[in-house]
Amino acid sequence: MIEFPQHFLWGTATSAYQVEGSPLADGAGPSIWHRFSHTPSLVRDGATGDVACDHYRRYRDDVAIMRNLGTNAYRFSISWSRIMPRGRGAVNAAGLDFYERLVDALLGHGIEPMVTLYHWDLPAALDDLGGWLNPDIAKWFADYAAVMFRKLDGRVKMWATLNEPWVITDGGYLHGTLAPGHRNRFEAPIASHHLLRAHGEAVKTYRTEGRHRVGIVVNLEPKYPASDDPADRAAAVRAEAYMNRQYLDPIFLGRYPAEVRELFGEAWPEWPADDFTLVRQPIDFLGVNYYTRGVTRFEPHAPLLRAAPVRQTRSTYTETGWEVCPPALTDTLVWVKQRYGNLPIYVTENGAAFFDPPALEGHRLADPLRVDYLRTHIRAIHGAIAQGVDVRGYFVWSLLDNFEWSHGYSKRFGIVHVDFETQKRTPKDSARFYAEVIASKGQVLNDS
Ligand code: BGC
């Protein structure tokens, strides 16, 4: 029998560069994503975040949509370069005002904000100084975080330092598919380490500047071996250490997994022991983004991991090529509890890009695959709660179709459709379904 707890948070999630638009308005400085998207051929169809969902100007309407869905939480990120146009030093009051107005609008509708301080849009001025490769960035990040804590702590009671350090490093420094677009095996572990130090500095700062809760958001993708062959098993362990434990082990256990050191070989730097004291600050919650699992086999020629994904013939795949596998979400949440302890968890992103047909009669938009995705994954979360995992909330990725990074606008994750010509918002069937889940505290999942 499914029924979610009374105080469970039901939310949606977005990030600044993906929805706001107007990236240089009111004194903001450019971010690495502004530069990346304005560099020809790096983003599909030459798309940029110049307009995106125009949320910077339409945020009140978007908050009204959230309220109509019955959500009681919203996860969004702050654009660092709106607050500090050059990444450090002078603070731009107009940038702070925007987020203050957004937070007040949310609170006015009974929607609890969860703020992510960094969702990939580094101020370009800091990238000019080396970005995540410069050890000073931990301090720059904590200074920026302190500005936000002083301004909004109290009204904001849930703070996440970073969104998905693995993606920042793997996409931004190893494979070059995301800003700043580097491809360098020697840089990747350095960027990861400074991300973790920056997280630690921000948590430390929060303990003096803030009085509520601070955590981090990671993307977890459990890896399963394609067969019982020991080589496949070892490949899955390597892939899982690289993607999941590389970040969680330092945060909770104060060390990197041995497998990750081995993978990087001569590119692996040694770090001072003190760094791990900093990284291992106690946190108040963990945000888990879950989209898919990986079934993995040994592939001797694959760089770094010597592992390759194996497509599952009986599974559904999303438009981004991700296998739909709800049971792996339950497994992941249980794994976190077993390995790192029973701290409060929020599923801070979960959702899917599917092809959406045109709206029927101009208003209804049928997205049955996304409805099914939400149904089965919310059930999977209940399954983890039933096994004693302290899951406190769920945030659908995403409220709106938005700028899907290097895919531009070609992948739609929203439960609300956005017509990018007119900015018209149309709730999809998945939005209606989510509203029913919320209104019934999940009980509707017992009948369907
Ligand atoms: C990110 C989002 C992104 C989503 C879908 C996550 O990795 O946090 O920004 O849009 O996945 O790709």
Residues whose N, C-alpha, C, O or C-beta is under 5 A from the ligand:
A	BS01	BGC	none
